[in-house]
Amino acid sequence: GVDLLSFLLQVSIHICHDQGNLILVSLFRAAVNPYFRFLKSWLYAGECDFSHTEFGLVMDQRYMNARSCEYWLYTYGLTELEESGSETAFLTDIQSKVYSTGKSLALLRLICPDHHLAGKYR
């Protein structure tokens, strides 16, 4: 999750030789793929599952079928990323924007599934 990405970024600051740097780039690339999959699903379709708590998003299944303001207020929630200095700054800066964008798309998909923005990975 975010902790692993932050750790790899922090370690990469202190690695100077090429071999170590290449290994870190390879590890970072593999570690960032789940985050990119989450972003693609959440930002383009407003979809998420329970496994995305590691990226700062929680979902309360109890409100998924609510058709009142409870859906908007309680279905999706934003969790605080652990502050570990500048290492998580790259995510904390965009976390609320990612959250509100996906949450809005999820609502749009619910109330107007035929809308062109509510499509799958547009």
C-alpha positions as CSV (number, residue, x, y, z in Angstrom):
1,G,0.0,0.0,0.0
2,V,0.9,3.6,0.6
3,D,3.4,2.6,3.4
4,L,5.4,0.5,1.0
5,L,5.4,3.2,-1.7
6,S,6.5,5.8,0.9
7,F,9.3,3.5,2.2
8,L,10.6,2.8,-1.3
9,L,10.7,6.5,-2.1
10,Q,12.5,7.2,1.2
11,V,15.1,4.6,0.6
12,S,15.6,5.8,-3.0
13,I,16.8,9.1,-1.7
14,H,19.7,7.5,0.0
15,I,20.8,5.0,-2.8
16,C,23.5,6.4,-5.0
17,H,24.9,3.5,-7.0
18,D,23.3,2.4,-10.2
19,Q,22.7,-1.2,-9.4
20,G,20.7,-0.3,-6.2
21,N,18.8,2.4,-8.0
22,L,17.7,-0.1,-10.7
23,I,16.5,-2.6,-8.1
24,L,14.5,0.1,-6.4
25,V,13.0,1.3,-9.6
26,S,11.9,-2.3,-10.3
27,L,10.5,-2.7,-6.9
28,F,8.7,0.6,-7.0
29,R,7.2,-0.2,-10.4
30,A,5.8,-3.5,-9.1
31,A,4.5,-1.9,-5.9
32,V,2.8,1.0,-7.6
33,N,0.7,-1.1,-10.0
34,P,-2.0,-1.9,-7.5
35,Y,-2.3,1.8,-6.7
36,F,-2.6,2.6,-10.4
37,R,-5.3,-0.1,-10.8
38,F,-7.2,1.5,-7.9
39,L,-6.9,4.9,-9.4
40,K,-8.1,3.7,-12.8
41,S,-11.2,2.0,-11.3
42,W,-12.0,4.8,-8.8
43,L,-11.3,7.9,-11.0
44,Y,-12.8,6.7,-14.3
45,A,-15.7,4.5,-13.0
46,G,-16.3,5.4,-9.4
47,E,-15.8,1.8,-8.4
48,C,-13.9,0.4,-5.5
49,D,-13.9,-2.7,-3.3
50,F,-13.0,-3.3,0.3
51,S,-9.4,-3.9,-0.4
52,H,-8.6,-0.2,-1.0
53,T,-8.3,0.8,2.6
54,E,-4.6,0.8,2.1
55,F,-5.0,3.7,-0.3
56,G,-7.0,5.9,2.1
57,L,-10.5,4.9,1.0
58,V,-13.0,2.9,3.1
59,M,-16.4,1.6,1.9
60,D,-19.3,0.9,4.2
61,Q,-21.4,-1.8,2.5
62,R,-24.4,-1.1,4.8
63,Y,-25.2,2.1,2.9
64,M,-24.5,0.9,-0.6
65,N,-28.2,0.4,-1.4
66,A,-29.4,3.6,0.4
67,R,-31.2,6.0,-1.8
68,S,-31.0,9.1,0.4
69,C,-28.3,11.4,1.6
70,E,-27.0,8.5,3.6
71,Y,-25.5,7.1,0.4
72,W,-23.4,10.2,-0.1
73,L,-22.5,10.7,3.5
74,Y,-21.6,7.2,4.6
75,T,-21.0,4.8,1.7
76,Y,-17.4,6.0,1.0
77,G,-15.0,7.5,3.5
78,L,-11.6,9.0,3.5
79,T,-9.0,7.7,6.0
80,E,-6.0,9.7,7.1
81,L,-2.8,8.6,5.7
82,E,-0.1,8.2,8.4
83,E,2.0,11.3,8.4
84,S,5.6,10.2,7.9
85,G,6.9,13.5,6.6
86,S,7.6,14.3,3.0
87,E,7.5,10.6,2.0
88,T,3.7,10.5,1.9
89,A,3.3,14.1,0.8
90,F,3.0,13.0,-2.8
91,L,-0.3,11.2,-1.9
92,T,-1.6,13.5,0.9
93,D,-1.7,16.4,-1.5
94,I,-4.0,14.6,-3.9
95,Q,-5.9,12.3,-1.5
96,S,-9.0,14.5,-1.0
97,K,-9.3,15.2,-4.8
98,V,-9.0,11.5,-5.7
99,Y,-11.7,10.8,-3.0
100,S,-14.2,13.4,-4.1
101,T,-13.8,12.6,-7.8
102,G,-14.4,8.9,-7.4
103,K,-17.3,9.5,-4.9
104,S,-18.9,11.9,-7.4
105,L,-18.6,9.4,-10.2
106,A,-20.1,6.6,-8.0
107,L,-23.1,8.8,-7.3
108,L,-23.4,9.8,-11.0
109,R,-23.3,6.1,-12.0
110,L,-26.0,5.4,-9.5
111,I,-28.5,8.2,-10.5
112,C,-27.7,8.3,-14.2
113,P,-26.0,5.1,-15.4
114,D,-26.3,6.1,-19.0
115,H,-24.4,9.4,-18.6
116,H,-21.3,9.4,-20.7
117,L,-19.1,10.2,-17.7
118,A,-20.5,7.2,-15.8
119,G,-19.2,4.7,-18.3
120,K,-16.6,2.2,-17.5
121,Y,-13.0,3.6,-17.9
122,R,-13.8,6.5,-20.2
